[in-house]
Amino acid sequence: MSLADDMIARLPSAIMSFCFIDRTGRPASILSAYLVSPGVARLHRVATDSWREVAIEVFRFGIVRFMPALAAAVHRAECSILAKHELAQTTLQRLGFQTEGLARARGCNGEDFLNMAWVKA
């Protein structure tokens, strides 16, 4: 196996990824889960300025589709959010995530981040 093949084999594997579209047909948010080790996923969400248009839809999707699919695939899911983003923390807590710690000055401008995790019961 070449070095490149080995590096590609070690890349995180996408479990699922979804794009939510705003009323103009442009992406408003992308929600993804990647396998980072056996049974453990890392979650990512990015959003545009039109995020508020799809926020309720994304939350409903999280409850009805995303979390059940995630629970079928892994026993733990992790994510990091800006510590000052209280709505994100509340939303994740409603989906079953718990805060595990504070990563001080983790952001590119010195922002603090919260590490959160969901663990299958």
Secondary structure per residue as TSV (DSSP state, phi and psi in degrees):
chain	resnum	aa	ss	phi	psi
A	1	M	-	360.0	133.5
A	2	S	-	-76.4	166.1
A	3	L	H	-60.1	-42.2
A	4	A	H	-62.2	-43.9
A	5	D	H	-61.5	-41.1
A	6	D	H	-64.6	-42.1
A	7	M	H	-64.8	-42.7
A	8	I	H	-63.7	-39.7
A	9	A	H	-64.0	-24.9
A	10	R	H	-91.3	-6.6
A	11	L	S	-64.3	148.7
A	12	P	-	-60.2	143.9
A	13	S	E	-97.7	130.5
A	14	A	E	-70.5	125.8
A	15	I	E	-84.3	-45.1
A	16	M	E	-164.1	153.8
A	17	S	E	-151.8	134.6
A	18	F	E	-134.0	142.4
A	19	C	E	-115.2	129.8
A	20	F	E	-105.4	131.6
A	21	I	E	-104.3	138.5
A	22	D	-	-83.0	-177.7
A	23	R	T	-67.1	-16.0
A	24	T	T	-91.5	-2.7
A	25	G	S	89.0	8.1
A	26	R	S	-98.1	152.5
A	27	P	E	-60.5	132.5
A	28	A	E	-107.3	-30.3
A	29	S	E	-161.7	147.9
A	30	I	E	-124.2	132.0
A	31	L	E	-122.5	124.5
A	32	S	E	-137.7	154.0
A	33	A	E	-130.1	131.4
A	34	Y	E	-124.2	137.1
A	35	L	E	-75.4	120.8
A	36	V	E	-106.5	-19.4
A	37	S	E	-161.7	166.3
A	38	P	T	-54.8	119.5
A	39	G	T	81.3	4.4
A	40	V	E	-126.1	128.1
A	41	A	E	-114.2	150.3
A	42	R	E	-110.7	128.7
A	43	L	E	-102.1	144.4
A	44	H	E	-136.7	140.4
A	45	R	E	-137.9	130.9
A	46	V	E	-120.7	152.1
A	47	A	E	-143.6	157.3
A	48	T	-	-104.7	-176.5
A	49	D	T	-64.2	-19.3
A	50	S	T	-90.8	16.1
A	51	W	H	-53.0	-42.2
A	52	R	H	-59.2	-27.3
A	53	E	H	-64.7	-29.2
A	54	V	H	-115.4	2.0
A	55	A	H	-56.2	-46.7
A	56	I	H	-66.1	-41.3
A	57	E	H	-60.5	-43.1
A	58	V	H	-64.8	-42.0
A	59	F	H	-62.6	-46.3
A	60	R	H	-60.7	-43.1
A	61	F	H	-60.2	-39.7
A	62	G	I	-59.9	-42.8
A	63	I	I	-71.8	-47.7
A	64	V	I	-80.7	-38.9
A	65	R	I	-117.5	-50.5
A	66	F	I	-66.0	-53.7
A	67	M	H	-64.3	-42.3
A	68	P	H	-61.2	-39.7
A	69	A	H	-67.3	-39.2
A	70	L	H	-64.2	-44.5
A	71	A	H	-62.2	-29.5
A	72	A	H	-75.5	-20.6
A	73	A	H	-102.0	-29.3
A	74	V	-	-141.2	166.4
A	75	H	S	-104.3	-7.6
A	76	R	E	-150.6	140.7
A	77	A	E	-132.9	138.3
A	78	E	E	-125.8	150.5
A	79	C	E	-156.0	164.9
A	80	S	E	-126.7	141.1
A	81	I	E	-135.4	156.2
A	82	L	E	-58.5	130.2
A	83	A	T	-59.9	-31.3
A	84	K	T	-81.4	-4.1
A	85	H	-	-89.0	78.9
A	86	E	H	-63.5	-35.4
A	87	L	H	-64.0	-40.5
A	88	A	H	-63.2	-42.5
A	89	Q	H	-62.8	-45.6
A	90	T	H	-62.8	-42.9
A	91	T	H	-62.0	-46.9
A	92	L	H	-64.2	-38.4
A	93	Q	H	-62.2	-37.7
A	94	R	H	-66.9	-23.7
A	95	L	T	-89.8	1.8
A	96	G	T	102.3	6.7
A	97	F	-	-82.6	151.3
A	98	Q	E	-125.5	147.9
A	99	T	E	-74.5	130.7
A	100	E	E	-109.4	-18.0
A	101	G	E	173.8	171.0
A	102	L	E	-112.5	127.5
A	103	A	E	-103.6	100.4
A	104	R	T	-73.6	137.9
A	105	A	T	54.2	36.0
A	106	R	-	-79.1	-29.6
A	107	G	S	-71.5	162.3
A	108	C	T	-63.8	-21.2
A	109	N	T	-109.8	21.2
A	110	G	S	83.8	13.5
A	111	E	-	-69.5	148.3
A	112	D	-	-84.7	146.8
A	113	F	E	-124.7	148.7
A	114	L	E	-99.6	135.8
A	115	N	E	-94.4	125.6
A	116	M	E	-125.3	152.8
A	117	A	E	-146.4	148.1
A	118	W	E	-113.2	133.2
A	119	V	E	-125.6	130.3
A	120	K	-	-61.0	132.2
A	121	A	-	-75.7	360.0
